[in-house]
């Protein structure tokens, strides 16, 4: 069996990037947009190994103001991935407004399950309260999670996964408390990989793989395969695999 490529479940990429440039990354990348308007620019794309998500970033005033639940739901017909959505405790958008938007998005994905990458900067407890209102649901990935021990246990009890970037491995130990079968990896390019080794680019999660492998006493190849198995489980649980590019579905089928 051919070696699986790196898997990056949260990175930011310019909407006009060339298809060949994405393929040259040598990785499968789930690309987080910040707004429905951004997703509209890429909804026609059929990239071979990249997945464009539809987002509504909690820290962007104009994006939150422009949120349209009907338009967001319509966008889900064309993508298995929702990102970047969530709550941000430093945003100029009132937390009540952010919560209203997130609740609307979660009600949609309760009915139309998708992989959902959740932002929670300085709002970890608030995010868990909102998620708890919906009970345990498949597909939730906590992006750049910085919750404390009790919050992390609550998140795991709610069925959440956690995606780890290089900055997390440098500055926190929270990622070490996550069971291996609940871990995923991300670059959060160009933010979460700013101190990574060059080239800093989406899909470049090898430094995270090494950190996880060292912590668990495993070979890097074994960690990559487990991460892919975790992702495959999410895809099965959300039943949205048909929306993945065919080569990515083939990779999952090879596990």
SEKOLKE-91820 format. One record per residue (C-alpha): chain; x, y, z; residue in one letter. Coordinates in nm, 2 decimals, padded with zeros to 4 digits. Example, Ala and Ser with C-alpha at 12.3 -4.5 7.8 and 13.67 -1.06 7.14 Angstrom:
// residues 2
<doke mol="A" xx="01.23" yy="-00.45" zz="00.78" type="a"/>
<doke mol="A" xx="01.37" yy="-00.11" zz="00.71" type="s"/>
This chain:
// residues 255
<doke mol="A" xx="00.00" yy="00.00" zz="00.00" type="x"/>
<doke mol="A" xx="00.13" yy="00.35" zz="-00.09" type="x"/>
<doke mol="A" xx="00.21" yy="00.57" zz="00.21" type="x"/>
<doke mol="A" xx="-00.07" yy="00.80" zz="00.30" type="x"/>
<doke mol="A" xx="00.00" yy="01.18" zz="00.26" type="x"/>
<doke mol="A" xx="-00.01" yy="01.42" zz="00.55" type="x"/>
<doke mol="A" xx="-00.36" yy="01.53" zz="00.65" type="x"/>
<doke mol="A" xx="-00.43" yy="01.89" zz="00.75" type="x"/>
<doke mol="A" xx="-00.78" yy="01.94" zz="00.88" type="x"/>
<doke mol="A" xx="-00.76" yy="02.32" zz="00.91" type="x"/>
<doke mol="A" xx="-00.57" yy="02.56" zz="00.70" type="x"/>
<doke mol="A" xx="-00.63" yy="02.90" zz="00.53" type="x"/>
<doke mol="A" xx="-00.56" yy="02.94" zz="00.16" type="x"/>
<doke mol="A" xx="-00.63" yy="03.22" zz="-00.09" type="x"/>
<doke mol="A" xx="-00.94" yy="03.14" zz="-00.28" type="x"/>
<doke mol="A" xx="-00.77" yy="03.21" zz="-00.62" type="x"/>
<doke mol="A" xx="-00.49" yy="02.96" zz="-00.56" type="x"/>
<doke mol="A" xx="-00.41" yy="02.75" zz="-00.87" type="x"/>
<doke mol="A" xx="-00.52" yy="02.39" zz="-00.86" type="x"/>
<doke mol="A" xx="-00.16" yy="02.28" zz="-00.95" type="x"/>
<doke mol="A" xx="-00.03" yy="02.47" zz="-00.64" type="x"/>
<doke mol="A" xx="-00.27" yy="02.28" zz="-00.41" type="x"/>
<doke mol="A" xx="-00.17" yy="01.95" zz="-00.56" type="x"/>
<doke mol="A" xx="00.20" yy="02.04" zz="-00.53" type="x"/>
<doke mol="A" xx="00.16" yy="02.06" zz="-00.15" type="x"/>
<doke mol="A" xx="00.17" yy="01.68" zz="-00.14" type="x"/>
<doke mol="A" xx="-00.10" yy="01.67" zz="00.13" type="x"/>
<doke mol="A" xx="-00.47" yy="01.65" zz="00.18" type="x"/>
<doke mol="A" xx="-00.59" yy="01.99" zz="00.31" type="x"/>
<doke mol="A" xx="-00.93" yy="02.09" zz="00.45" type="x"/>
<doke mol="A" xx="-00.94" yy="02.46" zz="00.37" type="x"/>
<doke mol="A" xx="-01.13" yy="02.69" zz="00.61" type="x"/>
<doke mol="A" xx="-01.30" yy="02.99" zz="00.46" type="x"/>
<doke mol="A" xx="-01.41" yy="03.28" zz="00.68" type="x"/>
<doke mol="A" xx="-01.74" yy="03.36" zz="00.52" type="x"/>
<doke mol="A" xx="-02.02" yy="03.24" zz="00.29" type="x"/>
<doke mol="A" xx="-01.90" yy="03.50" zz="00.04" type="x"/>
<doke mol="A" xx="-01.55" yy="03.34" zz="00.03" type="x"/>
<doke mol="A" xx="-01.70" yy="03.00" zz="-00.01" type="x"/>
<doke mol="A" xx="-01.91" yy="03.12" zz="-00.30" type="x"/>
<doke mol="A" xx="-01.59" yy="03.21" zz="-00.48" type="x"/>
<doke mol="A" xx="-01.47" yy="02.85" zz="-00.46" type="x"/>
<doke mol="A" xx="-01.79" yy="02.64" zz="-00.46" type="x"/>
<doke mol="A" xx="-01.74" yy="02.56" zz="-00.83" type="x"/>
<doke mol="A" xx="-01.39" yy="02.42" zz="-00.77" type="x"/>
<doke mol="A" xx="-01.32" yy="02.04" zz="-00.79" type="x"/>
<doke mol="A" xx="-00.97" yy="02.01" zz="-00.65" type="x"/>
<doke mol="A" xx="-00.83" yy="01.66" zz="-00.63" type="x"/>
<doke mol="A" xx="-00.69" yy="01.65" zz="-00.28" type="x"/>
<doke mol="A" xx="-00.83" yy="01.97" zz="-00.11" type="x"/>
<doke mol="A" xx="-01.16" yy="02.02" zz="00.05" type="x"/>
<doke mol="A" xx="-01.31" yy="02.38" zz="00.07" type="x"/>
<doke mol="A" xx="-01.52" yy="02.45" zz="00.38" type="x"/>
<doke mol="A" xx="-01.79" yy="02.70" zz="00.43" type="x"/>
<doke mol="A" xx="-01.73" yy="02.93" zz="00.73" type="x"/>
<doke mol="A" xx="-01.85" yy="03.23" zz="00.93" type="x"/>
<doke mol="A" xx="-01.56" yy="03.35" zz="01.14" type="x"/>
<doke mol="A" xx="-01.67" yy="03.47" zz="01.49" type="x"/>
<doke mol="A" xx="-01.42" yy="03.75" zz="01.51" type="x"/>
<doke mol="A" xx="-01.53" yy="03.93" zz="01.18" type="x"/>
<doke mol="A" xx="-01.80" yy="04.19" zz="01.23" type="x"/>
<doke mol="A" xx="-01.91" yy="04.21" zz="00.87" type="x"/>
<doke mol="A" xx="-01.91" yy="03.84" zz="00.83" type="x"/>
<doke mol="A" xx="-02.13" yy="03.79" zz="01.14" type="x"/>
<doke mol="A" xx="-02.36" yy="04.06" zz="01.03" type="x"/>
<doke mol="A" xx="-02.40" yy="03.91" zz="00.68" type="x"/>
<doke mol="A" xx="-02.47" yy="03.56" zz="00.81" type="x"/>
<doke mol="A" xx="-02.76" yy="03.40" zz="00.62" type="x"/>
<doke mol="A" xx="-02.88" yy="03.06" zz="00.76" type="x"/>
<doke mol="A" xx="-03.06" yy="02.96" zz="00.44" type="x"/>
<doke mol="A" xx="-02.76" yy="03.04" zz="00.22" type="x"/>
<doke mol="A" xx="-02.53" yy="02.85" zz="00.46" type="x"/>
<doke mol="A" xx="-02.75" yy="02.55" zz="00.45" type="x"/>
<doke mol="A" xx="-02.76" yy="02.56" zz="00.07" type="x"/>
<doke mol="A" xx="-02.38" yy="02.57" zz="00.06" type="x"/>
<doke mol="A" xx="-02.37" yy="02.24" zz="00.25" type="x"/>
<doke mol="A" xx="-02.49" yy="02.06" zz="-00.06" type="x"/>
<doke mol="A" xx="-02.15" yy="02.11" zz="-00.21" type="x"/>
<doke mol="A" xx="-01.91" yy="02.05" zz="00.08" type="x"/>
<doke mol="A" xx="-01.85" yy="01.80" zz="00.36" type="x"/>
<doke mol="A" xx="-01.67" yy="02.06" zz="00.57" type="x"/>
<doke mol="A" xx="-01.78" yy="02.35" zz="00.78" type="x"/>
<doke mol="A" xx="-01.50" yy="02.60" zz="00.89" type="x"/>
<doke mol="A" xx="-01.43" yy="02.84" zz="01.04" type="x"/>
<doke mol="A" xx="-01.71" yy="02.88" zz="01.28" type="x"/>
<doke mol="A" xx="-01.74" yy="02.91" zz="01.66" type="x"/>
<doke mol="A" xx="-01.69" yy="03.17" zz="01.93" type="x"/>
<doke mol="A" xx="-01.42" yy="03.42" zz="02.01" type="x"/>
<doke mol="A" xx="-01.38" yy="03.59" zz="02.34" type="x"/>
<doke mol="A" xx="-01.17" yy="03.87" zz="02.20" type="x"/>
<doke mol="A" xx="-01.41" yy="03.96" zz="01.91" type="x"/>
<doke mol="A" xx="-01.57" yy="04.30" zz="01.87" type="x"/>
<doke mol="A" xx="-01.89" yy="04.10" zz="01.78" type="x"/>
<doke mol="A" xx="-02.10" yy="04.06" zz="02.10" type="x"/>
<doke mol="A" xx="-02.09" yy="03.71" zz="02.23" type="x"/>
<doke mol="A" xx="-02.47" yy="03.69" zz="02.22" type="x"/>
<doke mol="A" xx="-02.45" yy="03.76" zz="01.84" type="x"/>
<doke mol="A" xx="-02.18" yy="03.50" zz="01.79" type="x"/>
<doke mol="A" xx="-02.38" yy="03.25" zz="01.99" type="x"/>
<doke mol="A" xx="-02.69" yy="03.31" zz="01.78" type="x"/>
<doke mol="A" xx="-02.50" yy="03.25" zz="01.46" type="x"/>
<doke mol="A" xx="-02.33" yy="02.94" zz="01.60" type="x"/>
<doke mol="A" xx="-02.66" yy="02.80" zz="01.73" type="x"/>
<doke mol="A" xx="-02.81" yy="02.85" zz="01.38" type="x"/>
<doke mol="A" xx="-02.52" yy="02.67" zz="01.22" type="x"/>
<doke mol="A" xx="-02.53" yy="02.38" zz="01.47" type="x"/>
<doke mol="A" xx="-02.91" yy="02.34" zz="01.41" type="x"/>
<doke mol="A" xx="-02.83" yy="02.30" zz="01.04" type="x"/>
<doke mol="A" xx="-02.56" yy="02.04" zz="01.09" type="x"/>
<doke mol="A" xx="-02.77" yy="01.85" zz="01.34" type="x"/>
<doke mol="A" xx="-03.00" yy="01.79" zz="01.04" type="x"/>
<doke mol="A" xx="-02.73" yy="01.77" zz="00.77" type="x"/>
<doke mol="A" xx="-02.42" yy="01.62" zz="00.94" type="x"/>
<doke mol="A" xx="-02.08" yy="01.76" zz="00.83" type="x"/>
<doke mol="A" xx="-01.73" yy="01.78" zz="00.96" type="x"/>
<doke mol="A" xx="-01.72" yy="02.10" zz="01.17" type="x"/>
<doke mol="A" xx="-01.40" yy="02.28" zz="01.27" type="x"/>
<doke mol="A" xx="-01.47" yy="02.49" zz="01.58" type="x"/>
<doke mol="A" xx="-01.29" yy="02.81" zz="01.69" type="x"/>
<doke mol="A" xx="-01.30" yy="02.88" zz="02.07" type="x"/>
<doke mol="A" xx="-01.03" yy="03.13" zz="02.15" type="x"/>
<doke mol="A" xx="-01.08" yy="03.27" zz="02.50" type="x"/>
<doke mol="A" xx="-01.44" yy="03.12" zz="02.48" type="x"/>
<doke mol="A" xx="-01.38" yy="02.76" zz="02.56" type="x"/>
<doke mol="A" xx="-01.65" yy="02.73" zz="02.83" type="x"/>
<doke mol="A" xx="-01.90" yy="02.93" zz="02.63" type="x"/>
<doke mol="A" xx="-01.84" yy="02.70" zz="02.33" type="x"/>
<doke mol="A" xx="-01.90" yy="02.39" zz="02.54" type="x"/>
<doke mol="A" xx="-02.22" yy="02.54" zz="02.67" type="x"/>
<doke mol="A" xx="-02.35" yy="02.58" zz="02.32" type="x"/>
<doke mol="A" xx="-02.23" yy="02.23" zz="02.21" type="x"/>
<doke mol="A" xx="-02.39" yy="02.09" zz="02.52" type="x"/>
<doke mol="A" xx="-02.73" yy="02.23" zz="02.42" type="x"/>
<doke mol="A" xx="-02.71" yy="02.00" zz="02.12" type="x"/>
<doke mol="A" xx="-02.59" yy="01.69" zz="02.30" type="x"/>
<doke mol="A" xx="-02.32" yy="01.46" zz="02.17" type="x"/>
<doke mol="A" xx="-02.30" yy="01.49" zz="01.79" type="x"/>
<doke mol="A" xx="-02.06" yy="01.35" zz="01.52" type="x"/>
<doke mol="A" xx="-01.82" yy="01.55" zz="01.33" type="x"/>
<doke mol="A" xx="-01.70" yy="01.81" zz="01.58" type="x"/>
<doke mol="A" xx="-01.33" yy="01.91" zz="01.57" type="x"/>
<doke mol="A" xx="-01.20" yy="02.16" zz="01.82" type="x"/>
<doke mol="A" xx="-00.95" yy="02.37" zz="01.63" type="x"/>
<doke mol="A" xx="-00.65" yy="02.50" zz="01.84" type="x"/>
<doke mol="A" xx="-00.82" yy="02.39" zz="02.16" type="x"/>
<doke mol="A" xx="-00.69" yy="02.56" zz="02.48" type="x"/>
<doke mol="A" xx="-00.95" yy="02.44" zz="02.73" type="x"/>
<doke mol="A" xx="-00.84" yy="02.33" zz="03.08" type="x"/>
<doke mol="A" xx="-00.86" yy="01.97" zz="03.21" type="x"/>
<doke mol="A" xx="-01.22" yy="01.98" zz="03.31" type="x"/>
<doke mol="A" xx="-01.33" yy="02.15" zz="02.99" type="x"/>
<doke mol="A" xx="-01.13" yy="01.90" zz="02.78" type="x"/>
<doke mol="A" xx="-01.31" yy="01.61" zz="02.96" type="x"/>
<doke mol="A" xx="-01.64" yy="01.77" zz="02.89" type="x"/>
<doke mol="A" xx="-01.55" yy="01.81" zz="02.52" type="x"/>
<doke mol="A" xx="-01.44" yy="01.45" zz="02.49" type="x"/>
<doke mol="A" xx="-01.77" yy="01.34" zz="02.66" type="x"/>
<doke mol="A" xx="-01.95" yy="01.54" zz="02.39" type="x"/>
<doke mol="A" xx="-01.77" yy="01.33" zz="02.13" type="x"/>
<doke mol="A" xx="-01.54" yy="01.61" zz="02.01" type="x"/>
<doke mol="A" xx="-01.20" yy="01.55" zz="01.84" type="x"/>
<doke mol="A" xx="-00.91" yy="01.79" zz="01.88" type="x"/>
<doke mol="A" xx="-00.69" yy="01.91" zz="01.59" type="x"/>
<doke mol="A" xx="-00.33" yy="02.00" zz="01.70" type="x"/>
<doke mol="A" xx="-00.10" yy="02.25" zz="01.53" type="x"/>
<doke mol="A" xx="00.27" yy="02.32" zz="01.58" type="x"/>
<doke mol="A" xx="00.21" yy="02.62" zz="01.80" type="x"/>
<doke mol="A" xx="00.01" yy="02.40" zz="02.04" type="x"/>
<doke mol="A" xx="00.29" yy="02.16" zz="02.08" type="x"/>
<doke mol="A" xx="00.53" yy="02.44" zz="02.17" type="x"/>
<doke mol="A" xx="00.31" yy="02.63" zz="02.42" type="x"/>
<doke mol="A" xx="00.07" yy="02.39" zz="02.59" type="x"/>
<doke mol="A" xx="00.04" yy="02.03" zz="02.72" type="x"/>
<doke mol="A" xx="-00.34" yy="02.01" zz="02.66" type="x"/>
<doke mol="A" xx="-00.29" yy="01.81" zz="02.34" type="x"/>
<doke mol="A" xx="-00.10" yy="01.54" zz="02.55" type="x"/>
<doke mol="A" xx="-00.42" yy="01.47" zz="02.74" type="x"/>
<doke mol="A" xx="-00.62" yy="01.38" zz="02.43" type="x"/>
<doke mol="A" xx="-00.66" yy="01.01" zz="02.35" type="x"/>
<doke mol="A" xx="-00.48" yy="00.92" zz="02.03" type="x"/>
<doke mol="A" xx="-00.81" yy="00.81" zz="01.87" type="x"/>
<doke mol="A" xx="-00.95" yy="01.16" zz="01.92" type="x"/>
<doke mol="A" xx="-00.66" yy="01.35" zz="01.76" type="x"/>
<doke mol="A" xx="-00.62" yy="01.51" zz="01.43" type="x"/>
<doke mol="A" xx="-00.37" yy="01.76" zz="01.29" type="x"/>
<doke mol="A" xx="-00.38" yy="02.10" zz="01.14" type="x"/>
<doke mol="A" xx="-00.15" yy="02.38" zz="01.03" type="x"/>
<doke mol="A" xx="-00.39" yy="02.66" zz="01.08" type="x"/>
<doke mol="A" xx="-00.17" yy="02.82" zz="00.81" type="x"/>
<doke mol="A" xx="-00.05" yy="03.09" zz="00.82" type="x"/>
<doke mol="A" xx="-00.12" yy="03.13" zz="01.20" type="x"/>
<doke mol="A" xx="-00.06" yy="02.80" zz="01.38" type="x"/>
<doke mol="A" xx="00.26" yy="02.71" zz="01.18" type="x"/>
<doke mol="A" xx="00.44" yy="03.04" zz="01.20" type="x"/>
<doke mol="A" xx="00.72" yy="02.89" zz="01.40" type="x"/>
<doke mol="A" xx="00.74" yy="02.56" zz="01.21" type="x"/>
<doke mol="A" xx="01.03" yy="02.46" zz="01.00" type="x"/>
<doke mol="A" xx="01.03" yy="02.58" zz="00.64" type="x"/>
<doke mol="A" xx="00.86" yy="02.55" zz="00.41" type="x"/>
<doke mol="A" xx="00.56" yy="02.69" zz="00.61" type="x"/>
<doke mol="A" xx="00.26" yy="02.59" zz="00.40" type="x"/>
<doke mol="A" xx="-00.08" yy="02.42" zz="00.43" type="x"/>
<doke mol="A" xx="-00.04" yy="02.04" zz="00.48" type="x"/>
<doke mol="A" xx="00.30" yy="02.07" zz="00.64" type="x"/>
<doke mol="A" xx="00.21" yy="01.89" zz="00.96" type="x"/>
<doke mol="A" xx="00.52" yy="01.67" zz="00.99" type="x"/>
<doke mol="A" xx="00.65" yy="01.85" zz="01.30" type="x"/>
<doke mol="A" xx="00.32" yy="01.78" zz="01.47" type="x"/>
<doke mol="A" xx="00.34" yy="01.42" zz="01.37" type="x"/>
<doke mol="A" xx="00.68" yy="01.39" zz="01.52" type="x"/>
<doke mol="A" xx="00.57" yy="01.55" zz="01.85" type="x"/>
<doke mol="A" xx="00.27" yy="01.32" zz="01.88" type="x"/>
<doke mol="A" xx="00.48" yy="01.01" zz="01.79" type="x"/>
<doke mol="A" xx="00.74" yy="01.10" zz="02.05" type="x"/>
<doke mol="A" xx="00.48" yy="01.15" zz="02.32" type="x"/>
<doke mol="A" xx="00.31" yy="00.82" zz="02.25" type="x"/>
<doke mol="A" xx="00.63" yy="00.62" zz="02.18" type="x"/>
<doke mol="A" xx="00.52" yy="00.54" zz="01.83" type="x"/>
<doke mol="A" xx="00.66" yy="00.55" zz="01.48" type="x"/>
<doke mol="A" xx="00.56" yy="00.86" zz="01.28" type="x"/>
<doke mol="A" xx="00.40" yy="00.63" zz="01.01" type="x"/>
<doke mol="A" xx="00.18" yy="00.47" zz="01.28" type="x"/>
<doke mol="A" xx="00.07" yy="00.81" zz="01.40" type="x"/>
<doke mol="A" xx="-00.02" yy="00.93" zz="01.05" type="x"/>
<doke mol="A" xx="-00.22" yy="00.61" zz="00.98" type="x"/>
<doke mol="A" xx="-00.41" yy="00.66" zz="01.32" type="x"/>
<doke mol="A" xx="-00.49" yy="01.02" zz="01.23" type="x"/>
<doke mol="A" xx="-00.63" yy="00.90" zz="00.90" type="x"/>
<doke mol="A" xx="-00.84" yy="00.63" zz="01.08" type="x"/>
<doke mol="A" xx="-00.98" yy="00.90" zz="01.31" type="x"/>
<doke mol="A" xx="-01.07" yy="01.12" zz="01.01" type="x"/>
<doke mol="A" xx="-01.23" yy="00.82" zz="00.83" type="x"/>
<doke mol="A" xx="-01.44" yy="00.75" zz="01.14" type="x"/>
<doke mol="A" xx="-01.57" yy="01.10" zz="01.14" type="x"/>
<doke mol="A" xx="-01.66" yy="01.07" zz="00.77" type="x"/>
<doke mol="A" xx="-01.85" yy="00.75" zz="00.83" type="x"/>
<doke mol="A" xx="-02.03" yy="00.90" zz="01.13" type="x"/>
<doke mol="A" xx="-02.13" yy="01.21" zz="00.94" type="x"/>
<doke mol="A" xx="-02.21" yy="01.01" zz="00.62" type="x"/>
<doke mol="A" xx="-02.07" yy="01.28" zz="00.40" type="x"/>
<doke mol="A" xx="-01.80" yy="01.08" zz="00.22" type="x"/>
<doke mol="A" xx="-01.96" yy="01.12" zz="-00.12" type="x"/>
<doke mol="A" xx="-01.87" yy="01.49" zz="-00.10" type="x"/>
<doke mol="A" xx="-01.50" yy="01.42" zz="-00.07" type="x"/>
<doke mol="A" xx="-01.28" yy="01.43" zz="-00.38" type="x"/>
<doke mol="A" xx="-01.25" yy="01.08" zz="-00.53" type="x"/>
<doke mol="A" xx="-00.87" yy="01.04" zz="-00.45" type="x"/>
<doke mol="A" xx="-00.94" yy="01.12" zz="-00.08" type="x"/>
<doke mol="A" xx="-01.22" yy="00.86" zz="-00.07" type="x"/>
<doke mol="A" xx="-00.98" yy="00.61" zz="-00.22" type="x"/>
<doke mol="A" xx="-00.72" yy="00.69" zz="00.05" type="x"/>
<doke mol="A" xx="-00.99" yy="00.63" zz="00.32" type="x"/>
<doke mol="A" xx="-01.09" yy="00.30" zz="00.15" type="x"/>
<doke mol="A" xx="-00.73" yy="00.18" zz="00.17" type="x"/>
<doke mol="A" xx="-00.72" yy="00.19" zz="00.55" type="x"/>
